[in-house]
Amino acid sequence: MDKKVRIEELVELLNRYAYEYYSLDNPSVSDKEYDIKYDELKSLEEETGYVLPYSPTQRVGDIVLKGFNKYTHKARLWSLDKAQSFEEIEDWHNRNIKFVNEMNNRGENLPDLRYVITKKFDGLTINLTYNEDGILQTAATRGNGETGEEVTAQVKTIKEIPLRTSRGDLFEVHGEAIMTVEAFEKYNATSETPLKNLRNGAAGALRNLNVRETARRGLSAFFYDVGYKDGQNFKNYEEMLEFIKEKGLPMDDYIRYATTLEEVKKYINEIKDMRFDLNYDIDGVVIAIDDIRTRELLGYTVKFPKWAIAFKFEAQEATTTLLDVEWNVGRSGRVGPTAILEPVELAGVTVKRATLNNMDDIKKSVSEAAHKDKIVGILLDAGIPGSGKTFDWNGVKELELKEKKLFLAGGLNSLNVAAAVKCAMPDVVDISTGVEYDDILIKGKDEKKVKEFILNARK
């Protein structure tokens, strides 16, 4: 058999196997059999130099890019208007009813309102372009909605995304790149710099010029909208979703249809109840009108489509006791406080520590939790039970140097002060520490500046 023909055959086989494994969760071959064919393909590609753009070997991400190119979307990617109460959803629904009635009175034949209810994923929006041959041509971030950054190489590392689909019209499809809890934990288990949360893990992966690092994150994706398509338009959103499914793109299986507000509320509560049982993050519910003609007539505001709205979940809160504040020096030399908490259940996990961004946050007794960006309310006791310690906020001093801020409290030792000063003033070569600030011995050509800095802190 001709080697090029064999390469084409292997690519088709391996892509089908990948679709069965990642999208259908129904593999037809063993991992060993897949690996044998993959190795054969890779060997033939190296021997002939013939590499198809949709070959599975292109997913590996063995490149470091020099920078990001801009990509102009064929159709704008819109943000969604947000509602944080069901009354706002009801108002939006009533406006839709009024509009449909007015249009029908003018001679339109719009159907009764029907809504499509889906989860609002908390990841990074991506826009894929497939050409007439069904080949993934470009992947880009949302950017400002009109122009994004090309991340084709990064997106190719997401194994659920087909590099080639069936031939047909050129189209752009919108989705959300996400990181699952399993991928997050696997990455953090071996990473020198652990990720803080799932969303940052996904966003940072796609905006990483080292594509091998992107591949290490093990991202996933869900697709839910066709922003542009040559040829015949869709009649409704349901038809559009069926098109996405037929193209083999990964989709979430939770899609509901509602014709009444009672049904809308029911599905919002269903999604809210399952939120913390999912292995990925969501931050709300998307409610969109099904009929495309109704959408076209409703149109857009400057920022949002009028035919869809996002019901945003409130950040989950919990109250616990602040046991202590640890001050630590990061790799950059920046001093940061960490709250040590009485363990509290939040978003399905036990939170024991939380990052405190600045002293104002501590004084307000609010901090950003270390897990999933949820907010933890901290109840400040008079001190640490049994320790005799108290928190004296009147004694806290704010220091400023070269637009950098350092907050000093009783828990901050002089070693950390030294590191912070060294970070703010790189020319300081050595600082040996003492218990009191005026006992710090400073060496180096900038010792006068550092002494002034510390002296001012004690005023």
C-alpha positions as CSV (number, residue, x, y, z in Angstrom):
1,M,0.0,0.0,0.0
2,D,1.1,3.5,-0.8
3,K,2.5,5.2,2.4
4,K,0.5,8.3,1.9
5,V,-2.7,6.3,1.5
6,R,-1.8,4.4,4.7
7,I,-1.3,7.6,6.5
8,E,-4.7,8.9,5.5
9,E,-6.3,5.6,6.5
10,L,-4.6,5.6,9.9
11,V,-5.6,9.3,10.6
12,E,-9.3,8.4,9.9
13,L,-9.1,5.4,12.1
14,L,-7.4,7.1,15.0
15,N,-9.7,10.1,14.9
16,R,-12.7,7.8,14.9
17,Y,-11.2,5.9,17.9
18,A,-10.6,9.2,19.7
19,Y,-14.2,10.2,19.2
20,E,-15.5,6.9,20.5
21,Y,-13.3,7.2,23.5
22,Y,-13.6,10.8,24.5
23,S,-17.0,11.8,23.2
24,L,-19.1,8.6,23.3
25,D,-17.2,7.0,26.2
26,N,-17.6,3.8,24.2
27,P,-14.1,2.7,22.9
28,S,-14.1,0.0,20.2
29,V,-10.4,-0.8,20.6
30,S,-8.0,-1.3,23.4
31,D,-5.4,1.3,24.5
32,K,-2.7,-1.0,23.3
33,E,-4.2,-1.3,19.8
34,Y,-4.6,2.4,19.6
35,D,-1.0,3.0,20.6
36,I,0.3,0.5,17.9
37,K,-1.5,2.4,15.2
38,Y,-0.5,5.8,16.5
39,D,3.2,4.8,16.6
40,E,2.8,3.5,13.0
41,L,1.3,6.8,11.9
42,K,4.0,8.8,13.6
43,S,6.8,6.7,12.0
44,L,5.3,7.1,8.5
45,E,4.8,10.8,8.9
46,E,8.5,11.2,10.0
47,E,9.6,9.0,7.1
48,T,7.5,10.8,4.4
49,G,7.1,14.3,5.7
50,Y,3.4,14.0,4.9
51,V,1.4,15.2,7.8
52,L,-2.3,16.0,7.6
53,P,-3.5,19.1,9.5
54,Y,-6.1,16.9,11.3
55,S,-3.6,14.1,12.2
56,P,-3.8,13.1,15.9
57,T,-0.1,13.6,16.1
58,Q,-0.8,17.4,15.9
59,R,-2.4,17.3,19.4
60,V,0.9,16.6,21.2
61,G,1.8,20.3,21.5
62,D,5.6,20.0,21.1
63,I,6.1,23.7,20.2
64,V,6.7,27.0,21.9
65,L,5.0,29.9,20.1
66,K,6.7,33.3,19.8
67,G,3.4,35.2,20.4
68,F,-0.3,35.4,19.7
69,N,-1.8,36.5,16.4
70,K,-5.0,38.4,16.3
71,Y,-8.1,36.7,14.8
72,T,-11.2,38.6,13.6
73,H,-14.3,36.6,14.2
74,K,-16.7,36.2,11.3
75,A,-19.6,37.1,13.6
76,R,-19.4,38.9,16.9
77,L,-19.3,37.0,20.2
78,W,-21.7,38.7,22.6
79,S,-21.8,38.8,26.3
80,L,-25.0,38.0,28.1
81,D,-27.1,40.3,30.2
82,K,-27.3,39.0,33.8
83,A,-30.1,38.5,36.3
84,Q,-29.5,37.7,39.9
85,S,-33.2,37.4,40.9
86,F,-36.1,35.5,39.4
87,E,-38.0,38.7,39.3
88,E,-35.5,40.0,36.7
89,I,-36.2,36.8,34.7
90,E,-39.9,37.4,35.0
91,D,-39.5,41.0,33.8
92,W,-37.4,39.9,30.8
93,H,-40.0,37.2,30.0
94,N,-42.9,39.8,30.1
95,R,-41.0,42.0,27.7
96,N,-40.6,39.1,25.3
97,I,-44.3,38.3,25.4
98,K,-45.1,42.0,24.7
99,F,-42.7,42.0,21.8
100,V,-44.0,38.8,20.2
101,N,-47.6,40.1,20.4
102,E,-46.6,43.4,18.9
103,M,-44.8,41.7,16.0
104,N,-47.6,39.4,15.3
105,N,-50.1,42.3,15.3
106,R,-47.9,43.8,12.5
107,G,-48.1,40.8,10.3
108,E,-45.3,38.5,11.6
109,N,-46.1,34.9,12.4
110,L,-43.9,34.3,15.4
111,P,-44.4,31.1,17.5
112,D,-45.3,31.2,21.2
113,L,-42.2,31.7,23.3
114,R,-40.1,28.6,24.0
115,Y,-36.9,28.8,26.0
116,V,-33.8,26.6,25.9
117,I,-32.2,26.2,29.3
118,T,-28.5,25.2,29.7
119,K,-25.7,25.6,32.2
120,K,-23.5,28.6,32.2
121,F,-19.9,27.2,32.2
122,D,-17.2,29.0,34.1
123,G,-14.2,28.6,31.9
124,L,-12.8,30.5,28.9
125,T,-14.8,31.1,25.7
126,I,-13.4,29.8,22.5
127,N,-14.5,30.1,18.9
128,L,-13.6,27.4,16.4
129,T,-13.7,27.8,12.6
130,Y,-14.2,24.7,10.5
131,N,-13.8,25.1,6.7
132,E,-15.8,23.4,3.9
133,D,-13.7,20.3,4.1
134,G,-14.6,20.0,7.8
135,I,-11.0,20.7,8.9
136,L,-10.4,22.8,12.1
137,Q,-8.9,25.9,10.6
138,T,-8.7,28.3,13.5
139,A,-9.4,28.5,17.2
140,A,-9.5,31.8,19.0
141,T,-10.4,33.4,22.3
142,R,-13.4,35.7,22.6
143,G,-11.3,38.8,23.1
144,N,-13.4,41.9,22.8
145,G,-16.1,40.0,20.9
146,E,-14.9,41.1,17.5
147,T,-11.2,40.2,17.6
148,G,-9.6,37.6,19.7
149,E,-6.2,35.8,20.0
150,E,-5.5,32.7,17.9
151,V,-5.0,29.7,20.1
152,T,-5.3,26.9,17.4
153,A,-2.3,24.9,18.7
154,Q,-3.5,25.1,22.3
155,V,-7.0,24.1,21.4
156,K,-5.8,21.1,19.4
157,T,-4.5,19.6,22.7
158,I,-8.2,19.2,23.9
159,K,-8.7,15.6,22.8
160,E,-12.5,15.8,22.7
161,I,-12.4,18.4,20.0
162,P,-12.5,16.9,16.5
163,L,-9.7,18.1,14.2
164,R,-11.9,17.1,11.3
165,T,-15.6,16.7,11.0
166,S,-18.0,16.1,8.1
167,R,-17.7,18.2,4.9
168,G,-20.2,21.0,4.4
169,D,-20.6,24.8,5.0
170,L,-17.9,26.8,6.7
171,F,-19.0,27.6,10.2
172,E,-17.8,29.1,13.5
173,V,-18.9,27.4,16.7
174,H,-18.7,28.8,20.2
175,G,-17.9,26.9,23.3
176,E,-16.2,27.0,26.7
177,A,-12.8,25.5,27.5
178,I,-12.9,24.1,31.1
179,M,-10.7,22.2,33.5
180,T,-12.3,19.3,35.4
181,V,-11.6,18.6,39.1
182,E,-9.8,15.4,38.1
183,A,-7.5,17.2,35.7
184,F,-6.9,20.0,38.2
185,E,-5.9,17.6,41.0
186,K,-3.7,15.5,38.6
187,Y,-1.9,18.6,37.5
188,N,-1.4,20.1,41.0
189,A,0.0,16.7,42.3
190,T,3.2,17.2,40.2
191,S,3.3,20.9,39.5
192,E,5.9,23.2,41.2
193,T,3.4,26.0,41.0
194,P,-0.1,24.6,41.8
195,L,-3.1,26.1,40.1
196,K,-5.5,28.2,42.3
197,N,-8.8,27.2,40.7
198,L,-10.4,25.5,37.7
199,R,-11.1,28.6,35.7
200,N,-7.6,30.0,36.0
201,G,-6.3,26.6,35.1
202,A,-8.2,26.7,31.8
203,A,-7.6,30.3,30.9
204,G,-3.9,30.1,31.7
205,A,-3.5,27.0,29.6
206,L,-5.0,28.5,26.5
207,R,-2.9,31.7,26.9
208,N,0.3,29.8,27.4
209,L,2.8,30.0,24.5
210,N,4.4,26.7,25.6
211,V,1.8,24.3,24.1
212,R,3.3,21.4,25.9
213,E,2.2,23.1,29.2
214,T,-1.3,23.5,27.7
215,A,-1.4,19.8,27.0
216,R,-0.4,19.0,30.6
217,R,-3.5,20.7,31.9
218,G,-5.8,18.1,30.3
219,L,-8.5,20.6,29.3
220,S,-12.0,19.7,28.2
221,A,-14.7,21.7,26.4
222,F,-18.4,22.1,25.8
223,F,-20.0,23.7,22.7
224,Y,-23.4,25.4,22.6
225,D,-23.7,28.0,19.8
226,V,-23.0,28.5,16.1
227,G,-22.1,32.1,15.6
228,Y,-21.6,32.0,11.8
229,K,-22.5,29.5,9.1
230,D,-22.5,29.7,5.3
231,G,-25.6,28.4,3.6
232,Q,-29.1,28.0,5.0
233,N,-29.8,29.4,8.5
234,F,-31.2,27.4,11.4
235,K,-34.9,27.7,12.2
236,N,-34.4,27.4,15.9
237,Y,-31.9,26.8,18.6
238,E,-32.8,23.1,18.9
239,E,-31.9,22.6,15.3
240,M,-28.6,24.4,15.9
241,L,-27.7,22.2,18.9
242,E,-28.5,19.1,16.8
243,F,-26.1,20.5,14.1
244,I,-23.3,20.8,16.7
245,K,-24.0,17.3,17.9
246,E,-23.9,15.9,14.4
247,K,-20.5,17.5,13.8
248,G,-19.1,15.5,16.7
249,L,-18.3,18.5,19.0
250,P,-18.5,17.8,22.7
251,M,-21.8,19.0,24.3
252,D,-23.3,19.0,27.8
253,D,-26.2,16.6,28.0
254,Y,-28.3,18.9,30.2
255,I,-30.6,20.8,27.7
256,R,-34.1,21.6,28.8
257,Y,-37.0,23.3,27.0
258,A,-39.6,25.6,28.8
259,T,-42.7,27.4,27.7
260,T,-43.7,28.8,31.1
261,L,-42.0,30.7,33.9
262,E,-42.8,27.8,36.3
263,E,-40.7,25.5,34.1
264,V,-37.9,28.0,33.8
265,K,-37.7,28.3,37.6
266,K,-37.8,24.5,38.0
267,Y,-34.8,24.0,35.7
268,I,-32.9,26.9,37.3
269,N,-33.3,25.1,40.7
270,E,-32.3,21.8,39.1
271,I,-29.0,23.2,37.9
272,K,-28.5,25.1,41.1
273,D,-28.9,21.8,43.1
274,M,-26.4,19.9,41.0
275,R,-23.9,22.7,40.9
276,F,-21.5,21.4,43.5
277,D,-21.9,17.8,42.5
278,L,-20.3,18.5,39.0
279,N,-16.7,17.9,38.3
280,Y,-16.3,21.3,36.6
281,D,-17.4,24.8,37.5
282,I,-20.6,26.6,36.5
283,D,-21.7,30.0,37.7
284,G,-25.3,30.2,36.4
285,V,-28.0,29.2,34.0
286,V,-28.4,30.5,30.4
287,I,-32.0,31.0,29.2
288,A,-32.4,31.7,25.4
289,I,-35.3,32.0,23.1
290,D,-35.6,29.0,20.8
291,D,-37.0,30.6,17.6
292,I,-34.3,32.2,15.4
293,R,-36.7,34.6,13.6
294,T,-37.8,36.0,17.0
295,R,-34.2,36.5,17.9
296,E,-33.5,38.4,14.7
297,L,-36.4,40.8,15.3
298,L,-35.5,41.3,19.0
299,G,-31.9,42.1,18.1
300,Y,-29.3,43.5,20.4
301,T,-28.4,46.3,22.8
302,V,-24.9,47.8,22.6
303,K,-23.6,44.9,24.7
304,F,-26.1,42.0,24.9
305,P,-28.5,40.1,22.8
306,K,-32.1,40.8,23.9
307,W,-33.1,37.2,23.3
308,A,-31.0,35.6,26.0
309,I,-30.2,36.2,29.6
310,A,-27.9,34.6,32.2
311,F,-29.2,33.8,35.7
312,K,-26.1,34.2,37.9
313,F,-25.7,32.2,41.0
314,E,-24.7,34.0,44.2
315,A,-21.2,33.2,45.5
316,Q,-21.6,30.6,48.2
317,E,-20.7,32.0,51.6
318,A,-19.8,30.4,54.9
319,T,-18.8,31.8,58.3
320,T,-16.0,30.5,60.4
321,T,-13.4,31.6,62.9
322,L,-10.0,33.1,62.1
323,L,-7.5,31.1,64.2
324,D,-4.3,32.8,63.0
325,V,-2.7,34.8,60.2
326,E,0.5,33.4,58.7
327,W,2.8,35.7,56.7
328,N,4.7,34.0,54.0
329,V,7.2,35.1,51.3
330,G,6.3,34.0,47.8
331,R,8.8,33.0,45.1
332,S,8.9,36.7,43.9
333,G,9.7,37.9,47.4
334,R,6.2,39.3,48.0
335,V,4.9,39.0,51.5
336,G,1.4,37.6,51.7
337,P,-0.9,36.9,54.6
338,T,-2.8,33.6,54.8
339,A,-5.8,33.0,57.1
340,I,-5.8,29.9,59.1
341,L,-9.4,29.0,59.6
342,E,-11.6,26.7,61.7
343,P,-12.4,24.1,59.0
344,V,-15.7,24.9,57.2
345,E,-17.6,23.2,54.4
346,L,-17.9,25.3,51.3
347,A,-18.8,24.4,47.7
348,G,-18.4,20.7,48.5
349,V,-14.9,21.0,50.1
350,T,-13.4,21.6,53.5
351,V,-11.7,25.0,53.6
352,K,-8.9,25.5,56.2
353,R,-6.8,28.2,54.7
354,A,-7.7,31.4,52.7
355,T,-5.6,34.0,50.9
356,L,-5.9,37.5,52.3
357,N,-5.2,40.0,49.6
358,N,-4.6,43.1,51.7
359,M,-5.1,44.5,55.2
360,D,-8.4,46.1,54.3
361,D,-9.8,42.7,53.5
362,I,-8.6,41.4,56.9
363,K,-10.2,44.4,58.7
364,K,-13.5,43.8,56.9
365,S,-13.3,40.1,57.9
366,V,-13.7,39.0,54.3
367,S,-11.2,37.0,52.2
368,E,-11.1,35.2,48.9
369,A,-11.1,31.4,49.5
370,A,-8.2,29.4,48.1
371,H,-10.6,27.0,46.4
372,K,-12.8,27.8,43.4
373,D,-12.8,31.6,44.1
374,K,-15.6,31.3,46.6
375,I,-16.0,33.9,49.3
376,V,-15.5,33.0,52.9
377,G,-16.7,35.3,55.7
378,I,-14.3,35.2,58.6
379,L,-15.6,35.9,62.1
380,L,-12.8,37.6,63.9
381,D,-12.5,36.4,67.5
382,A,-10.9,38.6,70.1
383,G,-7.9,36.4,69.7
384,I,-6.8,32.8,69.4
385,P,-8.6,30.7,72.0
386,G,-6.2,29.6,74.7
387,S,-3.2,31.5,73.3
388,G,-3.7,34.8,75.0
389,K,-3.1,36.5,71.6
390,T,-5.1,39.4,70.4
391,F,-5.3,41.2,67.1
392,D,-4.5,44.9,67.5
393,W,-5.4,46.6,64.3
394,N,-4.4,50.0,65.6
395,G,-0.8,48.8,65.6
396,V,-0.9,47.9,61.9
397,K,1.2,50.2,59.7
398,E,1.0,50.5,56.0
399,L,4.3,51.1,54.2
400,E,4.7,52.3,50.7
401,L,7.9,52.1,48.6
402,K,8.0,52.5,44.8
403,E,4.2,52.0,44.6
404,K,4.5,48.7,46.3
405,K,2.7,48.1,49.6
406,L,3.7,46.1,52.6
407,F,1.5,45.6,55.6
408,L,3.1,45.0,59.0
409,A,1.3,43.2,61.8
410,G,2.4,41.3,64.9
411,G,2.6,38.0,62.9
412,L,5.1,39.4,60.4
413,N,8.7,38.7,61.4
414,S,11.7,40.7,60.4
415,L,12.9,37.9,58.0
416,N,9.8,38.6,55.9
417,V,10.4,42.3,56.1
418,A,13.8,41.7,54.8
419,A,12.6,39.7,51.8
420,A,9.9,42.3,51.1
421,V,12.5,45.1,51.1
422,K,14.8,43.1,49.0
423,C,12.0,42.6,46.5
424,A,11.1,46.2,46.4
425,M,14.7,47.3,46.2
426,P,16.7,44.7,44.2
427,D,20.0,46.3,44.9
428,V,19.9,45.3,48.5
429,V,22.2,42.3,48.6
430,D,22.0,41.1,52.2
431,I,19.9,41.8,55.3
432,S,20.4,39.9,58.5
433,T,17.4,39.9,60.8
434,G,16.6,40.8,64.4
435,V,13.5,40.7,66.5
436,E,13.0,44.5,66.5
437,Y,12.9,46.6,63.3
438,D,15.7,48.9,64.5
439,D,17.9,45.8,65.1
440,I,18.0,44.9,61.4
441,L,21.5,45.2,60.0
442,I,21.6,46.3,56.4
443,K,24.5,45.9,54.0
444,G,24.8,47.1,50.4
445,K,25.0,50.4,48.5
446,D,21.3,51.2,49.1
447,E,21.4,50.7,52.9
448,K,20.6,54.4,53.6
449,K,17.3,54.1,51.6
450,V,16.4,50.9,53.4
451,K,17.1,52.3,56.8
452,E,14.9,55.3,55.9
453,F,12.2,52.9,54.8
454,I,12.2,51.0,58.0
455,L,12.5,54.1,60.2
456,N,9.4,55.6,58.5
457,A,7.6,52.4,59.2
458,R,8.0,52.9,62.9
459,K,6.6,56.4,63.0
